[in-house]
Amino acid sequence: MFDDTIAAIATPLGEGGLAVIRISGPDALAVADKVFQTGGKNSAKPSVAPTHTIHYGKIVRRGETVDEVLLAVMRAPRTFTREDTVEISCHGGLLPAKLVLDAILESGARLAEPGEFTRRAFLNGRLDLAQAEAVADLIHSRTELALAAANEQLAGKLSQRINQLRDGMMQTLAHVEAHIDFPDEDIAPETRGQLVRRLTDGVSFMDELLRTANEGQILRRGIRAAIVGRPNAGKSSLLNQLLGHERAIVSPIAGTTRDTIEETANIRGLPVVFIDTAGLREGGDEIEVEGIRRSRETLARAELILHVLDAGEPLTRTDETYLAEFAGKKRIFVLNKIDLPRKLDLPEPFTRHSSLVTLSCLSGRGLEALKDAIKNLVWAGRIEAGMLQVMINSRHQEALVRARAAAQRTIQALREDAALELVALDLRIAVNAVGEIVGRTTTEDLLDSIFSQFCIGK
């Protein structure tokens, strides 16, 4: 438990119907008492109000009314942070929410740091570390699949599997350390075999989790897909079709797109960040040259390329140059303008390892086939509901890689009848690495790194 009380605006800043200010800590009710003035016969001061009740009144600062509000009282431990909590709903807008927060801070609370409410929930045992990360994933979800995966992790599905893995390894470690304490009793060969089998099963389970890392990261952060091609091939038109609205300027004048444009779209349940780039060509004015330079930087970071080609024009030497240049990346050839007489034939060597889709950006014909091709290229097979329960993030992946390596060394040491002290050393490294995922092994730096990525008020 913490000895100070924190407060923050928990809703996005800006104009809106409502804003919520959250207070949490041992003095949350006392702080709320100082700023809240009851306004109805059934309203009560926060310090005497029953838990989980809502009260109408107004916030007063320096003797003046700031806003009419609804105030919710939630007493520990039945709160998100397991501390006394007050949530004040005021009118939306920058000024009302700021003035309410200022009144609270002047009355004894301090401004919360990024993610501090969730950090307190973790440190007070309300959530484990994997569940705490799921809170951020939930907020940042951009597709229903990402939302479902975050909800599964928040419900503890991944934590349950990780805890089972760690508990099994702890049992093995306890067995090894018991024999270290009693050196006169050697581990029997059949017992060593049992320990090896148990650890081998653990490694197999870690492999199963590690196979979900790529898909998990796609759901959380999306995949970056650069739309490239010669000027006037239809790149901006394709972006508009994929987004379902007019985002990029479309013009028959070559070089209209001078800078990269990034927008996220839901493609078969997957968040895909599409980047419309300046048309690739040599020359042009200084602005266009800078746009092309930025396009090339974008291409270096992109995980997928949609190479747009004009099906109504024959292949040029410039096209062939770019076909060869991007051969090392995942790509889909998009033959646009198929409503015109086709004059383009792609050489077989270029299409051998790439998908090819024909469409018309004017009518949208072929767009659904392109969406299928994108999904199939970045996500093999069907998206099963059971997969969403255990999709790990990059931090989990790094911890599991360390745990797996240490477990493999333990298995090898047991098979070679090595000294039990060496066996226990590697096994404890594995246990600690697995424990990092759910927060059973933590450092202050690790917590700072995780919760600094949260918004203030969460």
N, C-alpha and C positions, 0 to 999 in steps of 0.2 A: 504494500500500500504506500501511497505517496503522501507527503505532508503538505503539499501545496495544491492550489485549485487553479484550473486552467479554463480558458474560454476562447471561443473563436466563432466566426461566421461559418456555418456548415453548408451553405448553399452558394451557388455561383454568384459572383458580383455582377450587378447590372440591374436593369429595370425588369420587374416581374410582379406577379400577384403577391407573393409571400417571400420572406427571407427567414431563416432559422438560425438562431444563435444558441450555441451549446455551451453549458457550464458543467464541469466535472471535477470532483475532488471533495475532501472532507468539509470544506466550508462552502460548498455550492449552494446549500439552502440559506445559509446566513448571508452570503453575497446577494442572492436573489431577493431576500427580505429587504435589503437596503434600497433596491431600485424599483421594486414592484409595489404598486398600490392597487388594492382590490377594488373591483368596480361592480360587483354584483352581490346579491344577498347570499348566494351559495359559494362565493369565492372565498379563499382563505390564504393567509400568508404562507409562503412555501415551507417555513420551518414547522408549521403545525398541520399542514395539509397531508392527507393520507397518500400513500404511495400510488403511483400510476393514476393520477387524477389531473384534470385540466381545469384551469381557472382563468376567468376573464378579468382584465384590469388594464392598467397602463404603466408604462415605464417613466419614471421621474428622474431627472438629472438636474442637480443644483436648483431644485425647487420648481422646475419647469417640466411640463409634460413633453415627452419625446414622441410617444406613439401609443395607440391602443394595441393590446397584444393578447394572445392566449399563451398561458404559461403551463407547461407540463412538469409535474414533479414525479421523479422516479428515484426511490430510495435503494441504497445498496442492500444486498448484492444483486438484485434483479435488474441490472442495467448492463449496457454494452461494455462499460469499463469496470463493472463491479464496484463502482464508487457512487456516492450520491450524485445524481445528475438532474439538471434543469434544462429544459429546451424551451426557448421563447420564440414564438411565431409572430413576426411583426410584418408590416407592409413591405413589399419588395422595393428595391431601389437602393442606390449607393448610400444616400444620406441617412434614411431611417435605420438601416442595419448598422451603419458605422456609429451613429449616435447611441444606439442601444448598447453596442459593444463597448464604446467608450465609457458609458455609465457603469457597466459591469467591471471593467478594468480599474476604474477609479474606486470601486468599492471593495477591492482586495484580491481579485483574480489576476492572473497574468495571461498574456497572449500565448496560446498553444503553439508549439512547434509543428512542422509538417508531420502528419501521421501520428501525433502524440496520443490522440484518443485511442487509436487502434493499438499503439505500442503499450498503453496502460492495460488494455484488454488482454494482451498477450502476457505481460508481466504479472497481472493479477490472476492468471489462469483461466480466463474466459475463452481464449483461443490459443491454439498452438501456432507456430510460426508459419506453417504451410497454409493454415486457415486465414491468418492475418494477411498473407500475400494475396489470397483469393479475394479479399475485400477490395484491393486495388484493381485486380483483374475484373471484378464485377463492375466497378465504376467505369473502367476503360473499355468494356466490351463493345464491339462494333457490329457483331452479328449474333443471331440467336444461338448458334453453335458455341461461340465464345462465351456467351452468357450461361449456357447450360454447363459448360466445362467449369466455369468459375463457381457456379452454385454447387456442383458436385464436390469440388475441393473445399468450399466453405462448409459443407455438411460433414466433412471429415472423412470422405471416402479414401482419398490418398493417404491421409494421416494414419488411418486404420491399417493400411497395407504396410506403411513404413514402420509403424510401431511393432507390427507382427515380425517384420524382418529383423528389427533391432533386438526384440526380446529373444528371438531364436539365437542370434549371435551372442547375446549376453549369457544365455544358458551355456553355450559352448565355452565362452570365456571363463565362466564360473567353474566349469568342469576342469579346464586346464589349470587355473590358478589353485584349485583344491589340491591337485597333484604336485604343484610347485611347493605348497605348504607342507606336504608329506612326501618328501623325496624318496623315502624307502619303498613307496608303492608306485611302480611304473605303470603307465597306461597300457593296458592289454592291447594286442594287435586288433582284436575285434572292436574294442572301444575306439581306437584310433580310426578305424574304418567308418564307424558310426558318425564320428565327428566330421570326417572328411565328407561323407554323404550329406550331412546337414548343411555344411558350408557350401557344398556344390549346389544344393537346392537354392541356397540364398543367392549365389552368383547367378543362377539361371533366372531367378526372379528380378535381380538387378538388370540383367540383360533385357528382360521383358519391359521394364520401366524405361530403360534407355532408348528402346525402339520408339517410344512415344515422344521423345524430345523434339524432333523436327516438327511433327504435327502440332505439338503443344505451343511451340514458338510461333508457328504460322497463325494459330488461332489468337494468340495474345497480341502480336505486333503486326500481323499481316505479312504479305509478301510484296516486294517492290517489283513492279512490272513497268519497264520503260517502253514507250511507244516510239519507234524510230522509223526513219525512211527519208527518201528525197523530198524536197519541198513539193507541196501540192499532191502528195500521194494519198492524203486523206487522214492524216494522223489526228488532227483536231476534231474532225467529224467523227472518227472512231471513239475518241474520248467522250464526246457528247452522247453518243449512242450507248456506251457502256454505263455512263452515269445516269442516263435517262433525262437529262436536262442540258440546256445550253450553257456550258462552262467556258469553253474556249472559243475564240473568234475564228470563224470560218470565212475564208476569202480565196478567190482564185489568184490573188497576187502572191507570188512566191516570197517566202521569208516573212509571212505575217506573224508567226510565233517567234518572238525574240528571246523568250526566257522559258524556263521549265515551269510547268503547272502540275501540281500534285493534288489529287483527290482520291478518296477511298470509296470503293464500291463493294457491295455484297455480291460475290460471285459463287453461287451454289453453296451458300453458307459460310464461305471463307472471305475474310477481309483482304482485299487486294488494293494496294496503293498504286494507282496508275499515274505515270509521269509522262505528260506530253512534252516532247523535246523539240527544240528548233530543228528545222529541216537540215539534214547533213549535206553540205556542199562546200566547195572551196570558194573563197572570195567573199563578196558582199561588203556592206559597210561595217564600221567598227562595232556597232551595236549587235549586228547579226553575227559577227565573228565571236563576240563575247558570249552570245547565246549558244553558239555551236560548241564553244569551249566548255560551258556549263553542261551542255548535253552529254559531252564525253565523260565528264566527272560523274554524272548520273548513271551513265551506262556502266561505269566501273563498279558502282555499288549495287546495281540492279541484279536481282536473282532470276528474272525472267525478261525476255525481250519479245515484244510484238513487232515484227519487222513488216511494215506496211509497204506494199508494192502496188503500183498502178497496173491493173490487168489490161488496160486499154493501150499500153505503150510497151514496145519491146524492151528487153533487158539492155541496160547501158553498161559501159565499162565501170562507171561509178558504182552502179548497183552491184556488180561483181566484186568490186573492192570491198564494199561493206558486207556482202555475203560472206566473204572469206574472213573479214575482221572479227565478226561476231560468232564464228563457228564454234568457239569454245564454251558458249553459254547456252543454257536452256532457252529455246526460242520457238516461236510459232510464226510461220509465214502467213500474213494476212493479205490475200489478193483482193484488193478493193476494186470497185467500179465494174462488177461483173454484169451490170445491166448494159454495158457497152460491148462492142465486138472485142473479143479477147485476142490480144497480140503478144501476150507474155507467156513464155515457157521457161520454167526454172530448170536448170541442169540437175540431173539425178543426184550427183554427189552432194549437192547442198540440201536436198530434201530427204536424204537417206536417214538422218538422225533427228529430223525436225518435223513437227506437225505442220500441216498446210490446211488453211481454211479459206474458202471463197465467200465473199459477202459484198453487199452494197450498203455503204454508209448512208446513202441517200434514202433508201427504203427500209433498211434494217434487216433485210433478208440475209440469213446466214449468221446473225448475231448469236442465236442460242447455241449453234454448233461451236462458235468461238468460246462461249462461256464453258461449254463441256470440255473443250480442249484445254482451257486454262486449268480447270479443276483437276482433270486427269493428269496433267503434267506435274502439278505441285503436290497432289495427294493421291497416292495409289490406292485403289480399292474403295470400298464403301466406307462411309463415316458411321460407325456403329455407336449406339448409345453407351455401351460398356466401356468403349475407349475413352470417353470423356471423363470417366471417374478418376483416371490415374495419369492424366497427361502432365508431365513434369515441365518445369521451366528451366532456364539456363543455369540458375543457381543449384537447383536439385540435380541437374545433369552433372555439373562439376563435382558435387559432393559424392554422387554415386560412382563416378569414374574413379575417384580416390578410394572409395570404400571397396570397389570391385578389385582394384589392383592389390590392396592390402589383404583382402580375403584370398585372392589367388596365391599370394606369397605364403599365407598361413596354411593353405592346403598343401602347397609344395613342401613346406617345412614339416608338416605332419607325416607326409608320405616318406620323407627322407629321415624320419626319426630324429629330427633336430632337437636341440635343447628347448625345453618347454618355455623358458624365459623369452626366447626369440619368437616362439609361436604366440605367446600372450602379447608381446609388444605389437606385432602386426595386427593381431585380432582387435586389440583395443583401438588402434588407429581406424580400423574399419567401423567399429561400433560408434566411435565419436563422429566420424564422417556421416554416417547414416543419421545419427542424432541431430546433426546440424539442420537437417531438412525440416524437422518439426520443432526445433528449438530446444531440444533436450541437451544439446551442447551448443553454447553460444558465447560470443564475445561482444563487447560493447561496440567495436568497429563494425561487426556484422549487422547488429541491430541498427546502428546509425545509417549504414549503407541501404538497408531495406526500407526503413521508414522515412528516410529523406526523400524518397520518390513519391510519397503520398502528398495529397493536397492538405493545406491547413484546414482544420475543421473536421478531419476524418481520422 
